[in-house]
């Protein structure tokens, strides 16, 4: 009581004790505090109303999900098969229960997509797994490869046409649409060849038993793997093998052209813009082709200028190094190395990247020999002509796509699709 009396005495003093300035009025709550209190009560009422609405919505949602999960597995598959891949991915991110539902229907979804959605080229190059081993990841991998093919085809088309379609007629645009659709499966097959080439290179260089104290991470160039590439070629359609190779040559042609400084720029402009006077080396281009594949090539070609392309090339090479990137494990997983044991071997591995002129070309030259029966005599003669002119895009389409002339026509001037 004494403590209470002492604590309350100041207020009694201020209310009853007179001062020289007159009697001080009783202290009242300020307007700001009253407004703040009203605001807090107002917001709390809204929060409680929203909380009740969320609880009601959750009860309705849980009732819907409970009814959905009670349906037979056949109906689940029928419902999910009507959705596209992006909708399935969004559904998986909704909640854990729906993620488990989509994953549980992986095998029937794979069978449905193989039968109704995927083309014969997809299933021939990438055979679907057994029904008891099918997973939703197979569909995602095929979608990723198909999107990479479309993006690279678009960049190749932009390189060839540039501003041509702006002044073209509707008939010419329709013709080019058919050409564009023809290029997509060719690019997809080139992506398969490069992916298999990378897999064989990594199987050769990773997982070896070696003294970890003597060998560190290293990238070097090695000769070709012609025998292994021959096994890859057997999976490709025999009538289309030469077309696939021409498309690969055209991709390398465009990539080499885009990774060298513009010829119109002088030395002063190159210095001001920070452009190096030397184009990207063949080792760097081989590094992108072997380890990056068509998806990384599409990203490089999508850069608007030369400086950004060189920066992206340098970033792709350095981010795979365990000594220069802290996220190198994630980048190696992106290119197909998912085994933890192989990832642990990368810091002490010496990875050999096939030389650029030894990828695919020695195999074709070997198949073009007179004693070989892989190609006809007419194809062998035509191959020498195309190899000398380097007009791969015209040979792929069968005519000069810019001028609308036959491929054997008299071209006095070199076009962008021929001279790089």
C-alpha positions in Angstrom: 0.0 0.0 0.0 2.8 2.4 0.8 4.4 1.7 -2.6 1.0 2.2 -4.3 0.6 5.5 -2.4 4.0 6.7 -3.5 3.4 5.8 -7.1 0.0 7.5 -7.2 1.1 10.6 -5.3 2.5 12.6 -8.3 -0.8 12.4 -10.1 -2.6 13.7 -6.9 0.0 16.4 -6.5 -0.5 17.7 -10.1 -4.2 17.6 -9.7 -4.6 19.3 -6.3 -1.5 21.3 -5.6 -1.6 24.9 -6.8 1.3 26.4 -8.6 2.5 29.9 -9.4 1.1 29.5 -12.9 -2.3 28.6 -11.7 -4.2 25.4 -11.5 -3.0 22.8 -14.0 -5.9 21.0 -15.9 -6.4 17.2 -15.7 -4.4 15.3 -18.3 -6.5 13.8 -21.2 -5.7 11.3 -23.9 -4.4 12.9 -27.1 -6.3 12.8 -30.4 -3.4 10.8 -32.0 -3.6 8.0 -29.5 -7.4 7.8 -29.9 -7.1 7.6 -33.7 -4.4 5.0 -33.4 -6.5 2.9 -31.0 -9.5 3.2 -33.4 -7.3 2.2 -36.3 -6.0 -0.9 -34.5 -9.5 -2.0 -33.6 -10.7 -1.4 -37.2 -7.8 -3.4 -38.7 -8.3 -6.2 -36.2 -12.0 -6.5 -37.2 -10.9 -6.9 -40.9 -8.3 -9.5 -40.0 -10.8 -11.5 -38.1 -13.3 -11.4 -41.0 -10.6 -12.4 -43.4 -9.5 -15.2 -41.1 -13.0 -16.5 -41.0 -13.3 -16.3 -44.8 -10.0 -18.2 -45.2 -11.1 -20.9 -42.8 -14.4 -21.3 -44.6 -12.5 -21.4 -48.0 -10.1 -24.0 -46.6 -13.0 -26.2 -45.5 -14.5 -26.0 -48.9 -11.1 -26.7 -50.6 -10.4 -29.6 -48.3 -13.9 -31.0 -49.1 -13.2 -30.6 -52.9 -9.8 -32.3 -52.5 -11.3 -35.1 -50.5 -13.8 -35.7 -53.2 -11.2 -35.5 -55.9 -8.9 -38.0 -54.1 -11.8 -40.5 -53.7 -12.1 -40.8 -57.5 -10.6 -43.8 -59.2 -7.0 -43.7 -60.6 -8.3 -43.9 -64.2 -10.3 -40.7 -63.7 -7.3 -39.0 -62.3 -5.3 -39.9 -65.3 -8.1 -38.8 -67.7 -8.3 -35.4 -65.9 -4.6 -34.8 -65.8 -4.1 -35.8 -69.5 -6.3 -32.9 -70.5 -3.8 -30.5 -69.1 -0.6 -29.1 -70.7 2.8 -29.4 -69.1 2.8 -25.9 -67.7 -0.6 -26.5 -66.1 0.7 -29.7 -64.5 3.7 -27.9 -63.2 1.5 -25.2 -61.7 -0.7 -27.9 -60.2 2.3 -29.5 -58.6 3.3 -26.2 -56.9 -0.2 -25.8 -55.4 0.1 -28.1 -52.5 1.8 -31.3 -51.5 -1.3 -33.5 -52.0 -1.7 -32.4 -55.6 2.0 -32.9 -56.2 1.7 -36.4 -54.9 -1.3 -36.9 -57.2 0.6 -35.8 -60.3 3.7 -37.9 -59.4 1.5 -40.9 -58.7 0.0 -40.7 -62.1 3.4 -40.4 -63.8 3.4 -43.8 -65.5 -0.1 -43.5 -67.1 0.7 -39.9 -68.1 3.9 -41.0 -69.8 2.0 -43.7 -71.7 -0.6 -41.1 -72.8 2.0 -38.6 -74.0 4.0 -41.2 -75.8 0.9 -42.4 -77.7 -0.8 -39.1 -78.4 1.5 -36.1 -78.0 5.1 -37.1 -78.8 6.4 -37.6 -82.3 8.1 -40.6 -83.7 11.5 -38.8 -83.7 11.2 -38.1 -80.0 10.4 -41.7 -79.0 13.0 -43.1 -81.4 15.9 -41.0 -80.1 14.7 -41.1 -76.5 12.8 -44.4 -75.9 10.3 -44.2 -73.1 11.0 -46.2 -70.0 9.3 -49.4 -69.0 5.7 -49.0 -67.7 6.8 -49.9 -64.2 9.7 -47.4 -64.3 8.0 -44.5 -66.0 8.2 -41.2 -64.2 6.9 -37.7 -64.8 10.5 -36.5 -65.2 10.6 -38.2 -68.7 7.9 -35.8 -70.0 9.7 -32.8 -68.4 13.0 -33.8 -70.1 11.3 -34.1 -73.5 9.6 -30.8 -73.0 12.9 -29.1 -72.1 14.6 -30.6 -75.2 11.7 -29.5 -77.5 11.7 -26.0 -76.1 15.5 -25.7 -76.7 15.0 -26.8 -80.3 12.3 -24.2 -80.9 14.4 -21.4 -79.4 17.5 -22.3 -81.4 15.5 -22.6 -84.6 14.0 -19.2 -84.0 17.5 -17.6 -83.5 18.8 -19.3 -86.6 15.8 -18.0 -88.6 16.4 -14.5 -87.3 20.0 -14.7 -88.3 19.2 -15.7 -91.9 16.3 -13.4 -92.5 17.0 -10.4 -90.3 14.8 -7.7 -91.8 13.7 -9.7 -94.8 10.3 -10.7 -93.5 9.4 -7.0 -92.9 9.2 -6.5 -96.6 8.0 -9.9 -97.7 4.6 -10.8 -99.0 2.1 -13.1 -97.3 3.1 -15.9 -99.7 6.8 -15.6 -98.8 5.9 -15.6 -95.1 3.9 -18.8 -95.6 6.8 -20.4 -97.4 9.2 -19.5 -94.6 6.8 -20.9 -92.0 7.1 -24.3 -93.7 10.9 -23.9 -93.7 10.8 -23.1 -90.0 8.8 -26.2 -89.2 11.2 -28.2 -91.3 14.2 -27.0 -89.3 12.8 -27.9 -85.8 13.2 -31.7 -86.1 16.7 -31.2 -87.6 17.8 -29.1 -84.7 16.2 -31.6 -82.3 18.3 -34.4 -83.8 21.4 -32.3 -83.6 20.6 -31.7 -79.9 20.4 -35.5 -79.4 23.8 -36.0 -81.1 25.5 -33.4 -78.9 23.8 -34.7 -75.8 24.9 -38.2 -76.4 28.4 -37.0 -77.3 28.6 -35.2 -73.9 27.4 -38.3 -72.1 30.1 -40.4 -73.6 32.8 -37.8 -72.9 31.8 -37.5 -69.2 31.6 -41.3 -68.8 35.1 -41.5 -70.2 36.6 -38.8 -67.9 34.5 -39.0 -64.7 34.5 -41.8 -62.2 38.0 -43.0 -62.7 40.1 -44.1 -59.8 43.0 -41.6 -59.6 45.2 -40.1 -56.9 43.2 -37.0 -55.8 46.3 -35.2 -54.5 48.1 -35.1 -57.9 45.3 -34.2 -60.4 43.1 -31.1 -60.1 40.2 -29.8 -62.2 41.4 -29.3 -65.7 39.8 -28.7 -69.2 41.8 -29.8 -72.2 41.2 -30.7 -75.8 41.2 -34.3 -77.1 40.9 -36.0 -80.4 37.6 -37.2 -81.7 35.6 -40.2 -80.6 34.6 -41.5 -84.0 33.8 -45.0 -82.9 31.4 -43.8 -80.2 29.9 -41.3 -82.6 29.2 -44.1 -85.0 26.9 -45.7 -82.4 25.0 -42.4 -82.1 24.6 -42.2 -85.9 22.9 -45.6 -86.0 20.0 -44.1 -84.0 19.4 -41.5 -86.7 17.3 -42.1 -89.8 19.7 -43.2 -92.7 18.0 -40.9 -95.3 18.2 -37.9 -93.0 21.7 -38.4 -91.6 23.3 -36.0 -94.1 20.6 -33.4 -93.4 21.3 -33.6 -89.7 25.0 -33.1 -90.3 24.4 -30.0 -92.5 22.2 -28.5 -89.8 25.0 -29.1 -87.3 27.5 -27.4 -89.6 25.1 -24.4 -90.0 24.7 -24.1 -86.2 28.5 -24.0 -85.8 28.8 -21.5 -88.7 26.3 -19.1 -87.1 27.8 -19.5 -83.6 31.3 -18.8 -84.9 30.0 -15.7 -86.7 28.2 -14.4 -83.7 31.2 -14.9 -81.4 33.6 -12.7 -83.4 33.6 -8.9 -83.4 31.6 -7.1 -86.2 33.7 -6.5 -89.2 32.3 -3.0 -89.8 33.8 -1.7 -86.5 37.2 0.0 -86.5 39.9 -0.3 -83.9 38.8 2.8 -82.0 35.1 1.7 -81.8 36.2 -1.8 -80.7 38.3 -0.2 -77.9 35.5 2.1 -76.8 32.9 -0.6 -76.7 35.3 -3.1 -75.1 35.2 -5.5 -78.0 38.1 -7.9 -78.1 39.9 -7.9 -81.5 40.1 -11.7 -81.5 37.1 -14.0 -82.1 36.2 -16.8 -79.7 38.6 -19.6 -80.1 37.6 -23.0 -81.4 38.2 -24.5 -78.0 35.6 -22.2 -76.5 33.1 -23.0 -79.2 33.7 -26.7 -78.7 33.2 -26.3 -74.9 29.8 -24.7 -75.5 28.7 -27.3 -78.0 29.8 -30.4 -76.0 28.9 -29.3 -72.4 26.2 -26.7 -73.2 24.3 -28.3 -76.1 21.7 -26.5 -78.2 20.1 -24.8 -75.2 23.2 -22.9 -74.4 23.8 -22.1 -78.0 20.3 -20.6 -78.2 21.0 -18.5 -75.1 24.2 -17.2 -76.8 22.5 -16.3 -80.0 19.6 -14.6 -78.2 22.0 -12.0 -76.8 21.4 -8.7 -78.6 25.0 -7.7 -79.1 28.5 -9.1 -79.2 29.6 -7.9 -75.8 26.8 -9.7 -74.0 27.5 -12.9 -76.0 31.1 -12.8 -74.9 30.2 -12.2 -71.3 27.7 -15.1 -71.3 30.3 -17.3 -72.9 32.8 -16.5 -70.3 30.3 -16.9 -67.5 29.3 -20.4 -68.8 32.9 -21.5 -68.9 33.8 -20.2 -65.5 30.7 -21.3 -63.6 31.5 -25.0 -64.1 34.9 -24.6 -62.4 34.8 -25.7 -58.7 37.5 -23.1 -58.0 35.6 -20.1 -59.5 32.0 -20.8 -58.7 30.3 -21.8 -55.5 27.3 -23.1 -57.3 29.2 -25.4 -59.6 27.4 -28.5 -58.5 24.0 -27.1 -59.6 25.5 -26.2 -63.0 26.9 -29.7 -63.5 23.5 -31.2 -62.6 22.0 -29.0 -65.3 24.1 -30.7 -67.9 23.3 -34.2 -66.8 25.7 -35.1 -64.0 23.4 -36.1 -61.1 25.4 -38.8 -59.4 26.9 -37.5 -56.1 30.0 -39.7 -56.6 30.7 -38.2 -60.0 30.1 -34.7 -58.7 32.7 -35.4 -56.0 35.2 -36.4 -58.7 34.9 -33.2 -60.7 37.4 -31.1 -58.5 40.1 -33.7 -59.2 39.2 -34.6 -62.8 40.7 -33.8 -66.1 37.9 -33.4 -68.7 38.8 -33.7 -72.3 36.6 -31.7 -74.7 36.7 -32.9 -78.3 38.3 -30.5 -80.7 35.9 -28.6 -82.9 37.0 -30.0 -86.2 36.9 -33.5 -84.7 33.2 -33.5 -83.8 31.0 -35.4 -86.3 33.0 -34.3 -89.3 35.6 -37.1 -89.3 32.8 -39.6 -89.1 31.1 -38.2 -92.2 34.4 -38.1 -94.0 34.9 -41.7 -93.2 31.4 -42.6 -94.4 32.1 -40.6 -97.7 35.0 -42.8 -98.7 34.7 -44.6 -102.1 34.5 -48.1 -100.4 31.8 -47.0 -98.0 28.2 -47.6 -98.9 26.6 -45.4 -96.2 25.8 -42.8 -98.9 25.1 -42.9 -102.6 27.5 -41.6 -105.2 25.3 -38.6 -105.9 25.3 -37.7 -102.2 29.1 -38.0 -102.1 29.5 -35.6 -105.0 27.0 -33.2 -103.6 28.7 -33.3 -100.2 32.0 -32.1 -101.7 30.2 -29.2 -103.4 28.4 -28.1 -100.3 31.6 -28.5 -98.2 33.4 -26.2 -100.6 30.6 -23.5 -100.8 29.6 -23.8 -97.1 26.0 -22.9 -98.1 24.5 -25.5 -95.7 21.2 -23.7 -95.1 20.4 -23.7 -98.8 21.3 -27.4 -99.1 19.0 -28.2 -96.1 16.1 -26.4 -97.7 16.8 -27.4 -101.3 16.8 -23.8 -102.6 18.1 -20.4 -101.8 15.6 -19.3 -99.1 16.4 -15.6 -99.5 16.1 -15.3 -103.3 13.7 -18.2 -104.0 16.0 -19.7 -106.5 17.2 -23.4 -106.8 20.2 -24.2 -104.7 22.3 -24.7 -107.9 21.4 -21.3 -109.3 24.0 -18.7 -110.2 24.7 -16.6 -107.1 27.0 -13.8 -107.9 26.8 -12.3 -104.4 27.3 -14.2 -101.2 24.3 -14.1 -98.9 24.2 -14.2 -95.1 23.2 -17.8 -95.1 26.3 -18.8 -97.1 29.2 -16.6 -96.1 29.9 -16.3 -92.4 
